[in-house]
Amino acid sequence: MMKKVLSVVAIALLMGLSYLVGWRHSANNATTKTAGRRPVYWVDPMHPDFKSDHPGVAPDCGMELQPVYAEDIAGQFSSAAVTAAARGAVAVGPEMQQLVGIQTVVLEKSRAPREIRVLGRVVPEDTRVYRIDSGTDGYIRGTYDDSVGTLVKKDQKLATCFGPEYLSVASGFLAATAGVPGAVGKDGSRTMPFPGALSKQGVSSLQGYSDRLRNLGMSEVQIRQMAESRQLPEAIDIVSPTDGLVLSRTITPGQHFDRSTEFYRIADLSRVWIVAEIFGSDAQRLHPGAIAGVTLADQKKTFTARVTSVLPEVDPATRTLQLRLEADNPSLALRPDMFVDVDLPVSMPAGLTIPIDAVVDSGSEQRVFVERGDGRFEARQVQTGWRNGGRVEIVHGLLAGERIVTQGAFLLDSETRLQSIAESGEQARARASQGNVSHAAQQSKRKLSAQLENRLTLGGSGQRP
């Protein structure tokens, strides 16, 4: 009898010890799982509707409040999403919407101004590029401050040259001016080469020599000086025809040149062209005379430019058209081959536009979530148009007056895709994709948990969810 009693006592002790060991192991596991995690809020275990932003005791039953973590909320969100009322829709309660940061807005049709920013390149206006070349054979005696890239003034001497033909024509010019009456002013000084009343034959002869000197390359300034001094020049001055920039220079001192040899190319930069590449769809909405903004980013300077034309030639590599703009450049801040930012105003018809973040783009299609009431959100496939800044045009798929999700669309899209996979009718395919679904669900849950943790961290302790 005593042996039976001892056996029963021993068994009871072993069972008690096993329970104690198991309880401590479970407590350690629970502590390990919750260690390092921060509760979002605390709830009454008897009345889950009661929530608190700090631990404590339930006011109704006196039980300790239980912590709720971000992972638990993510799991609830995933479970709630699967209980959608219709295919392609998810149901989320108001409190859950606040926790995950879902925001909506009502669509309205508007005519918002649009600007296209393109990269432009500064080029000289071709009607303001001057070419200086020779009218006869000769040689270069010297050059003066004529390097490429140098800014020069009108009638500034760039080089001197001489040739045998200059001497014969200049001698004939002096002879013609000597025989013209009225070439001397009332005070006895020499004035212009063509003053006074001249005979028809004298005017013709003098004009002929003057034109021949210009054709040889002599400037108006030197022709006037020669007429006033009545002396043959020692050399012919090559001068700049305008204020501008030396684009090219092909001569050196002592160089012999032939007739029609190009000496310089000088560009007048008081007005320049800006050339930009645009697509054909944008070119149709631009019109000549439109005012565009031009920005030199490195110098923090802004200018205005006028759209002059869209060139008809298409670039075979980029399939774009060249847009030409004209800009006044009195300070010469715009130099050839500079790159500038060009903001082009484009007139757009009234339409629906939404924030770009509201569109979930999978590559093959774009989707937007529409609020259907009672916490239900429907995934709607849309067709998008132009994009400008942070907004995108909706061409098809939405109507004015509908309320769409502007923030949190990614989370809704993840749950919609999981639901679509879960509702597949093929069991074998469902079993094969079960691992992928579970992995996707875990990824969605982890992303939502991290988002809630970030919101909790930014909000600080003691904040109600």
C-alpha positions as CSV (number, residue, x, y, z in Angstrom):
1,M,0.0,0.0,0.0
2,M,2.8,2.4,0.9
3,K,4.5,1.7,-2.4
4,K,1.4,2.7,-4.3
5,V,1.2,6.0,-2.4
6,L,4.8,6.7,-3.0
7,S,4.4,6.0,-6.7
8,V,1.4,8.4,-7.0
9,V,3.4,11.1,-5.2
10,A,6.4,10.6,-7.4
11,I,4.3,10.8,-10.6
12,A,2.6,14.0,-9.3
13,L,6.0,15.6,-8.6
14,L,7.3,14.7,-12.0
15,M,4.2,16.2,-13.7
16,G,4.5,19.4,-11.7
17,L,8.2,19.7,-12.5
18,S,7.5,19.1,-16.2
19,Y,4.8,21.8,-16.2
20,L,7.1,24.2,-14.4
21,V,9.9,23.6,-16.9
22,G,7.5,24.0,-19.9
23,W,6.0,27.2,-18.5
24,R,9.4,28.8,-18.0
25,H,10.5,27.7,-21.5
26,S,7.3,29.4,-23.0
27,A,7.9,32.5,-21.0
28,N,11.5,32.7,-22.1
29,N,10.4,32.3,-25.8
30,A,7.7,35.0,-25.4
31,T,10.3,37.3,-23.8
32,T,12.7,36.6,-26.6
33,K,10.1,37.3,-29.3
34,T,9.0,40.5,-27.7
35,A,12.4,41.7,-26.7
36,G,13.5,44.7,-28.8
37,R,10.0,45.3,-30.1
38,R,8.0,48.4,-29.2
39,P,4.2,48.1,-28.7
40,V,2.0,50.3,-30.8
41,Y,-0.6,50.4,-28.0
42,W,-2.1,48.3,-25.2
43,V,-5.6,46.7,-25.1
44,D,-8.0,45.3,-22.5
45,P,-7.9,41.5,-22.9
46,M,-11.6,41.4,-21.9
47,H,-12.7,44.4,-24.0
48,P,-10.4,44.8,-27.1
49,D,-12.1,48.1,-28.0
50,F,-10.4,49.8,-25.1
51,K,-6.9,51.0,-26.1
52,S,-4.3,52.9,-24.2
53,D,-1.0,54.5,-25.3
54,H,0.8,53.2,-22.1
55,P,0.8,50.0,-20.1
56,G,-1.4,49.6,-17.0
57,V,-4.5,48.0,-15.6
58,A,-7.9,47.7,-17.3
59,P,-10.4,50.0,-15.5
60,D,-13.3,47.6,-15.7
61,C,-11.8,44.2,-14.8
62,G,-8.5,45.0,-13.2
63,M,-6.5,42.8,-15.6
64,E,-3.2,43.9,-17.0
65,L,-3.4,45.6,-20.4
66,Q,-1.9,43.4,-23.2
67,P,0.6,45.0,-25.7
68,V,-0.1,45.1,-29.4
69,Y,2.9,45.1,-31.8
70,A,3.3,46.3,-35.4
71,E,3.5,42.7,-36.7
72,D,0.1,41.9,-35.1
73,I,-1.5,44.9,-36.8
74,A,0.2,43.9,-40.1
75,G,-1.3,40.4,-39.7
76,Q,-4.7,41.9,-39.0
77,F,-4.5,44.1,-42.1
78,S,-3.5,41.1,-44.3
79,S,-6.5,39.1,-42.9
80,A,-8.9,42.0,-43.3
81,A,-7.7,42.5,-46.9
82,V,-8.6,39.0,-47.8
83,T,-12.2,39.5,-46.7
84,A,-12.9,41.8,-49.7
85,A,-16.4,42.1,-50.9
86,A,-15.5,41.7,-54.5
87,R,-12.6,40.5,-56.7
88,G,-10.0,43.2,-57.1
89,A,-11.1,45.1,-54.0
90,V,-9.9,45.2,-50.4
91,A,-11.7,46.2,-47.2
92,V,-9.9,48.3,-44.6
93,G,-11.6,49.8,-41.5
94,P,-11.2,53.5,-40.6
95,E,-8.9,52.9,-37.8
96,M,-6.7,50.7,-39.9
97,Q,-6.6,53.3,-42.6
98,Q,-5.3,55.8,-40.1
99,L,-2.7,53.4,-38.9
100,V,-1.3,52.6,-42.3
101,G,-1.6,56.2,-43.6
102,I,-4.1,55.8,-46.3
103,Q,-5.2,59.1,-47.8
104,T,-7.8,59.9,-50.4
105,V,-8.9,62.8,-52.6
106,V,-11.8,63.6,-54.9
107,L,-11.1,63.9,-58.6
108,E,-11.9,67.1,-60.3
109,K,-11.4,68.2,-63.9
110,S,-9.1,71.2,-64.2
111,R,-7.0,73.1,-66.7
112,A,-3.6,73.2,-65.0
113,P,-0.7,75.0,-66.7
114,R,2.0,72.8,-67.8
115,E,5.7,73.4,-68.5
116,I,8.2,71.2,-70.3
117,R,11.8,71.4,-69.2
118,V,14.3,70.5,-71.9
119,L,18.0,71.0,-72.3
120,G,19.0,73.6,-74.8
121,R,22.3,74.6,-76.5
122,V,23.3,78.2,-77.3
123,V,24.4,78.7,-81.0
124,P,25.1,82.0,-82.9
125,E,22.4,83.3,-85.1
126,D,23.6,82.5,-88.6
127,T,22.6,85.9,-90.0
128,R,24.9,87.5,-87.4
129,V,28.0,85.5,-88.2
130,Y,30.5,87.5,-90.3
131,R,33.2,86.0,-92.5
132,I,36.3,88.1,-93.3
133,D,38.3,86.9,-96.4
134,S,40.7,88.3,-98.9
135,G,40.0,89.9,-102.2
136,T,43.4,89.4,-103.7
137,D,46.8,87.7,-103.2
138,G,49.1,89.0,-100.6
139,Y,50.8,88.3,-97.2
140,I,50.1,88.9,-93.6
141,R,52.3,91.5,-91.9
142,G,51.0,91.1,-88.3
143,T,48.1,90.2,-86.1
144,Y,46.7,91.9,-82.9
145,D,44.7,90.3,-80.1
146,D,42.8,88.1,-82.5
147,S,42.8,84.7,-80.7
148,V,39.8,82.5,-81.0
149,G,37.3,83.2,-78.2
150,T,38.3,86.8,-77.9
151,L,35.6,89.5,-77.7
152,V,36.3,92.3,-80.1
153,K,34.8,95.7,-81.0
154,K,33.5,97.0,-84.3
155,D,36.4,98.4,-86.4
156,Q,39.0,97.0,-84.1
157,K,42.2,96.2,-86.0
158,L,42.9,92.4,-86.0
159,A,45.7,92.1,-88.6
160,T,47.6,94.0,-91.4
161,C,48.3,92.7,-94.8
162,F,49.6,93.9,-98.2
163,G,49.5,93.0,-101.9
164,P,50.5,94.5,-105.2
165,E,46.9,95.1,-106.3
166,Y,46.2,97.3,-103.2
167,L,48.9,99.8,-104.3
168,S,47.5,100.3,-107.9
169,V,43.9,100.7,-106.8
170,A,44.7,103.0,-103.9
171,S,46.8,105.2,-106.2
172,G,43.8,105.5,-108.6
173,F,41.5,106.4,-105.7
174,L,43.8,109.3,-104.6
175,A,44.0,110.6,-108.1
176,A,40.2,110.6,-108.4
177,T,39.7,112.4,-105.1
178,A,42.3,115.0,-106.1
179,G,40.4,116.0,-109.3
180,V,37.0,116.2,-107.5
181,P,36.0,119.8,-106.7
182,G,34.6,120.5,-103.2
183,A,36.8,117.9,-101.6
184,V,38.3,120.6,-99.4
185,G,36.2,122.2,-96.6
186,K,35.7,126.0,-96.1
187,D,38.4,126.0,-93.4
188,G,40.9,124.3,-95.7
189,S,40.8,120.9,-94.0
190,R,40.1,117.7,-95.8
191,T,36.7,116.2,-95.0
192,M,34.7,113.3,-96.4
193,P,35.9,111.7,-99.7
194,F,32.6,112.6,-101.4
195,P,31.7,116.2,-100.3
196,G,30.5,119.1,-102.4
197,A,28.8,119.0,-105.8
198,L,30.6,116.5,-108.0
199,S,30.3,115.9,-111.7
200,K,28.6,112.8,-112.8
201,Q,31.9,111.4,-114.3
202,G,33.9,112.2,-111.2
203,V,31.3,110.6,-108.9
204,S,31.3,107.4,-111.1
205,S,35.2,107.2,-111.1
206,L,35.5,107.8,-107.3
207,Q,32.7,105.3,-106.6
208,G,34.4,102.7,-108.7
209,Y,37.7,103.0,-106.9
210,S,36.0,103.0,-103.5
211,D,34.1,99.8,-104.4
212,R,37.3,98.1,-105.6
213,L,39.1,99.0,-102.4
214,R,36.2,97.5,-100.4
215,N,36.3,94.4,-102.5
216,L,40.0,94.0,-101.8
217,G,39.2,94.1,-98.1
218,M,39.9,97.7,-97.1
219,S,37.6,99.0,-94.4
220,E,35.5,102.2,-94.6
221,V,37.6,103.7,-91.8
222,Q,40.8,103.3,-93.7
223,I,39.3,104.5,-97.0
224,R,38.2,107.7,-95.2
225,Q,41.6,108.1,-93.5
226,M,43.4,107.7,-96.9
227,A,41.1,110.4,-98.5
228,E,41.8,112.8,-95.7
229,S,45.6,112.3,-95.5
230,R,46.0,111.9,-99.3
231,Q,48.7,109.3,-98.6
232,L,49.1,105.7,-99.7
233,P,48.8,103.3,-96.7
234,E,51.8,101.3,-95.7
235,A,49.5,98.3,-95.1
236,I,45.9,97.3,-95.3
237,D,44.1,97.0,-92.0
238,I,41.9,93.9,-91.4
239,V,39.2,95.1,-88.9
240,S,36.2,93.5,-87.2
241,P,32.9,94.3,-88.9
242,T,30.9,94.1,-85.6
243,D,31.1,93.8,-81.9
244,G,31.4,90.0,-81.3
245,L,33.3,86.9,-80.6
246,V,36.1,85.5,-82.7
247,L,34.9,82.0,-83.7
248,S,37.8,81.1,-86.0
249,R,41.2,82.4,-87.1
250,T,43.3,80.9,-90.0
251,I,46.2,83.4,-90.4
252,T,49.6,84.0,-88.8
253,P,52.2,86.7,-89.3
254,G,54.2,86.3,-92.5
255,Q,51.6,83.9,-94.1
256,H,51.0,84.3,-97.8
257,F,47.4,84.0,-98.9
258,D,45.5,83.6,-102.1
259,R,42.3,85.3,-103.3
260,S,39.2,84.3,-101.2
261,T,41.2,83.0,-98.3
262,E,39.1,83.1,-95.1
263,F,40.8,85.1,-92.4
264,Y,38.3,85.2,-89.5
265,R,34.7,84.3,-88.6
266,I,33.2,86.7,-86.0
267,A,29.8,86.3,-84.4
268,D,27.6,89.1,-83.1
269,L,26.2,87.7,-79.8
270,S,23.8,90.5,-79.0
271,R,21.1,88.1,-80.0
272,V,21.5,84.3,-80.1
273,W,19.6,81.1,-80.9
274,I,18.8,78.4,-78.4
275,V,18.3,74.9,-79.9
276,A,16.4,72.2,-78.0
277,E,15.2,68.7,-78.9
278,I,11.5,67.9,-78.3
279,F,9.1,65.1,-79.2
280,G,6.5,65.5,-81.9
281,S,3.6,65.4,-79.5
282,D,4.9,68.3,-77.5
283,A,5.9,70.3,-80.7
284,Q,2.2,70.3,-81.7
285,R,1.3,72.3,-78.6
286,L,3.9,75.0,-79.1
287,H,3.3,78.1,-81.2
288,P,5.8,80.7,-82.5
289,G,6.0,83.7,-80.3
290,A,5.6,81.8,-77.0
291,I,7.8,83.0,-74.2
292,A,10.0,80.5,-72.5
293,G,12.2,80.7,-69.5
294,V,16.0,80.1,-69.8
295,T,18.2,79.3,-66.8
296,L,22.0,79.2,-66.5
297,A,22.2,76.8,-63.5
298,D,25.8,77.3,-62.7
299,Q,25.5,81.1,-62.8
300,K,22.0,81.4,-61.2
301,K,20.9,83.6,-64.1
302,T,17.6,83.6,-65.9
303,F,16.6,84.9,-69.3
304,T,13.5,84.9,-71.6
305,A,13.5,83.5,-75.1
306,R,10.9,83.5,-77.9
307,V,9.9,80.4,-79.8
308,T,10.6,81.1,-83.4
309,S,10.1,77.7,-85.2
310,V,10.2,74.0,-85.0
311,L,12.6,72.7,-87.7
312,P,11.0,69.9,-89.9
313,E,14.1,67.6,-89.9
314,V,13.8,64.6,-87.5
315,D,16.9,63.3,-85.7
316,P,17.2,59.6,-86.9
317,A,18.8,58.6,-83.6
318,T,16.5,60.2,-81.0
319,R,13.4,60.6,-83.2
320,T,13.1,64.2,-82.0
321,L,12.6,67.6,-83.6
322,Q,14.7,70.7,-83.1
323,L,13.0,73.7,-81.5
324,R,14.6,77.0,-82.2
325,L,14.3,79.9,-79.7
326,E,15.6,83.5,-80.0
327,A,17.1,85.3,-77.0
328,D,18.4,88.8,-76.5
329,N,21.9,88.7,-75.0
330,P,23.0,92.3,-74.2
331,S,25.4,91.2,-71.4
332,L,26.9,88.4,-73.5
333,A,26.3,85.9,-70.7
334,L,25.1,83.4,-73.3
335,R,28.1,82.0,-75.2
336,P,28.1,79.5,-78.1
337,D,27.8,75.8,-77.1
338,M,26.6,76.6,-73.5
339,F,23.9,74.3,-72.1
340,V,20.9,75.9,-70.5
341,D,17.6,74.7,-69.0
342,V,14.6,75.8,-71.1
343,D,11.1,75.8,-69.5
344,L,8.5,75.8,-72.3
345,P,4.9,76.7,-71.6
346,V,2.5,74.2,-73.2
347,S,-1.3,74.8,-73.5
348,M,-3.1,71.7,-72.4
349,P,-6.9,71.0,-72.6
350,A,-8.8,70.5,-69.3
351,G,-8.6,67.0,-68.0
352,L,-8.2,64.8,-64.9
353,T,-4.9,64.8,-63.2
354,I,-3.8,62.9,-60.1
355,P,-0.6,62.7,-58.0
356,I,2.0,60.3,-59.5
357,D,2.2,58.4,-56.2
358,A,-1.5,57.4,-56.7
359,V,-0.6,55.3,-59.7
360,V,0.8,51.7,-59.2
361,D,2.8,51.0,-62.3
362,S,3.7,47.3,-62.9
363,G,5.3,48.0,-66.2
364,S,2.5,46.3,-68.3
365,E,-0.4,48.2,-66.7
366,Q,-1.2,51.1,-64.4
367,R,-3.7,50.8,-61.6
368,V,-5.4,53.3,-59.2
369,F,-7.5,52.4,-56.1
370,V,-11.0,53.9,-56.0
371,E,-12.9,54.2,-52.7
372,R,-16.2,52.4,-52.9
373,G,-17.6,53.2,-49.4
374,D,-17.7,51.2,-46.2
375,G,-13.9,50.9,-46.2
376,R,-13.7,49.1,-49.5
377,F,-11.2,50.0,-52.2
378,E,-11.4,48.8,-55.8
379,A,-8.4,48.4,-58.1
380,R,-9.0,50.2,-61.4
381,Q,-6.9,49.9,-64.5
382,V,-6.2,53.3,-66.0
383,Q,-4.5,54.8,-69.1
384,T,-2.1,57.7,-68.4
385,G,-1.1,60.6,-70.5
386,W,1.4,63.4,-70.0
387,R,3.4,63.8,-66.8
388,N,4.4,67.2,-65.4
389,G,6.1,67.7,-62.0
390,G,4.3,65.5,-59.5
391,R,1.1,64.9,-61.5
392,V,0.0,62.7,-64.3
393,E,-3.0,62.9,-66.7
394,I,-5.6,60.2,-66.6
395,V,-6.9,59.5,-70.2
396,H,-9.2,56.6,-69.4
397,G,-10.4,54.6,-66.4
398,L,-11.6,57.3,-63.9
399,L,-14.4,59.8,-63.7
400,A,-14.7,63.2,-62.1
401,G,-16.1,63.0,-58.6
402,E,-14.6,59.6,-57.7
403,R,-12.4,59.4,-54.6
404,I,-9.1,57.8,-55.1
405,V,-6.2,56.7,-52.8
406,T,-3.2,59.1,-53.0
407,Q,-1.1,57.5,-50.3
408,G,-1.0,53.8,-49.3
409,A,-1.8,52.5,-52.8
410,F,1.2,50.2,-52.7
411,L,0.0,48.3,-49.6
412,L,-3.5,47.9,-51.1
413,D,-2.0,46.7,-54.4
414,S,0.1,44.1,-52.5
415,E,-3.0,42.7,-50.7
416,T,-5.0,42.7,-53.9
417,R,-2.4,40.6,-55.7
418,L,-2.3,38.1,-52.8
419,Q,-6.0,37.8,-52.9
420,S,-6.0,37.2,-56.6
421,I,-3.5,34.4,-56.2
422,A,-5.4,32.9,-53.3
423,E,-8.7,32.8,-55.2
424,S,-7.2,30.8,-58.1
425,G,-9.4,27.9,-59.1
426,E,-6.6,25.5,-59.9
427,Q,-5.7,23.6,-56.8
428,A,-2.4,22.2,-58.2
429,R,-1.4,25.7,-59.3
430,A,-2.4,27.1,-55.9
431,R,-0.3,24.4,-54.1
432,A,2.7,25.1,-56.3
433,S,2.4,28.8,-55.7
434,Q,1.7,28.4,-51.9
435,G,5.3,29.1,-51.0
436,N,5.4,32.2,-53.2
437,V,2.2,33.5,-51.7
438,S,3.5,32.9,-48.2
439,H,6.7,34.6,-49.0
440,A,4.9,37.6,-50.6
441,A,2.6,37.8,-47.6
442,Q,5.5,37.8,-45.2
443,Q,7.2,40.5,-47.3
444,S,4.0,42.7,-47.2
445,K,3.6,42.1,-43.5
446,R,7.3,43.1,-42.8
447,K,6.9,46.2,-44.9
448,L,3.8,47.3,-43.1
449,S,5.4,46.5,-39.8
450,A,8.4,48.7,-40.6
451,Q,6.1,51.5,-41.8
452,L,4.2,51.4,-38.5
453,E,7.4,51.3,-36.5
454,N,8.6,54.4,-38.4
455,R,5.4,56.2,-37.8
456,L,5.6,55.3,-34.1
457,T,9.3,56.4,-33.9
458,L,8.5,59.7,-35.6
459,G,5.5,60.3,-33.4
460,G,7.5,59.7,-30.2
461,S,6.4,57.9,-27.0
462,G,3.0,58.6,-25.4
463,Q,1.3,59.3,-28.8
464,R,-2.1,57.7,-29.4
465,P,-2.3,55.8,-32.7
